[in-house]
Amino acid sequence: MLLRLDKRDTRPLHEQVAGAIRRAIAEGECRPGDRLPSARDLSQALDINVNTVLRGLRGLRDEGLLEFRRGRGVTVAEDAEQHSGLRIRVRDLMAEAARLGYSRNDLIEMIKGTR
């Protein structure tokens, strides 16, 4: 798995790490059950702190994209492809709403159908 971070990107590094892994899953580079490199290896390859990598990985675990297993490391969750596609579309929708001046709550109300 080859990940790259854009040093010009203003997003926090842990979000960039998570985004790069999310893209790798969405594009099929990482498939369900695949084991990711260790956080230490990723941090060295990306030239960032291991805690930053771990923060990104934990976020993906909380989203249901990754599984942490003692003795097996970090693997792509079995249903990660389903989660990944929807999450990417939701993020795109939120970005477009923000661009148009809508808040997160405005968007939620639109989805609920109360606005």
C-alpha positions in Angstrom: 0.0 0.0 0.0 1.5 3.3 -1.1 0.2 6.3 0.7 1.3 9.9 0.2 0.4 13.0 2.1 0.2 16.4 0.4 2.3 18.8 2.6 0.3 21.7 1.1 -3.0 20.3 2.4 -4.2 22.3 5.4 -6.1 19.5 7.0 -4.6 17.9 10.1 -2.2 15.1 9.3 -4.3 12.4 11.0 -7.2 13.3 8.8 -5.0 13.1 5.7 -3.8 9.7 6.8 -7.4 8.5 7.3 -8.3 10.0 3.9 -5.5 8.2 2.1 -6.5 4.9 3.6 -10.1 5.5 3.0 -9.3 6.2 -0.7 -7.2 3.0 -0.9 -10.2 1.0 0.4 -12.6 2.8 -1.9 -10.4 2.2 -5.0 -9.8 -1.5 -4.1 -6.2 -1.2 -3.3 -7.0 -2.5 0.2 -9.6 -5.2 0.3 -11.6 -6.6 3.3 -9.3 -8.8 5.4 -6.1 -7.2 4.1 -3.6 -6.4 6.8 -2.2 -2.8 6.9 1.4 -2.0 7.6 2.1 -1.3 11.2 1.6 2.3 12.5 5.3 2.5 13.0 6.0 1.5 9.4 3.4 3.9 8.1 4.8 6.8 10.2 8.3 6.1 8.8 7.0 5.9 5.2 5.0 9.1 5.6 7.6 10.9 7.8 5.2 11.8 10.5 4.7 10.9 14.2 3.4 7.4 15.0 0.8 8.9 17.3 -0.6 10.9 14.4 -0.9 7.7 12.3 -2.6 5.9 15.3 -5.1 8.7 15.6 -6.0 8.4 11.9 -6.3 4.6 12.2 -8.5 4.9 15.4 -10.8 7.2 13.5 -11.2 4.6 10.7 -11.8 1.9 13.3 -14.5 4.0 14.8 -16.1 4.4 11.4 -16.1 0.6 10.9 -13.5 0.6 8.2 -10.7 -1.1 10.1 -10.4 -3.7 12.8 -7.7 -3.9 15.4 -6.9 -7.4 16.5 -4.3 -8.4 19.0 -1.7 -10.4 17.3 -3.0 -9.8 13.8 -2.5 -6.0 13.7 -4.9 -3.7 11.8 -7.0 -5.2 9.0 -9.6 -3.8 6.6 -13.1 -4.7 8.0 -15.2 -7.2 6.0 -17.9 -4.6 5.1 -15.5 -1.7 4.7 -16.2 -1.2 1.0 -19.9 -0.6 1.8 -19.0 1.9 4.5 -16.4 3.6 2.5 -18.5 4.5 -0.5 -21.3 6.0 1.5 -18.9 7.9 3.8 -17.2 9.5 0.8 -20.5 10.6 -0.6 -21.6 12.0 2.7 -18.3 13.9 3.1 -18.7 15.3 -0.5 -22.3 16.3 0.4 -21.2 18.1 3.5 -18.4 19.9 1.7 -20.9 21.1 -1.0 -23.4 22.2 1.6 -20.7 24.2 3.4 -19.7 25.7 0.1 -23.2 26.9 -0.4 -23.5 28.3 3.1 -25.5 25.5 4.8 -24.5 24.3 8.3 -24.3 20.7 9.3 -27.6 21.1 11.2 -29.2 22.6 8.1 -28.1 19.5 6.2 -29.5 17.2 8.9 -32.8 19.0 8.8 -32.9 18.7 5.0 -32.3 15.0 5.3 -35.0 14.6 7.9 -37.3 16.4 5.6 -38.2 19.0 8.1 -36.7 21.9 6.2 
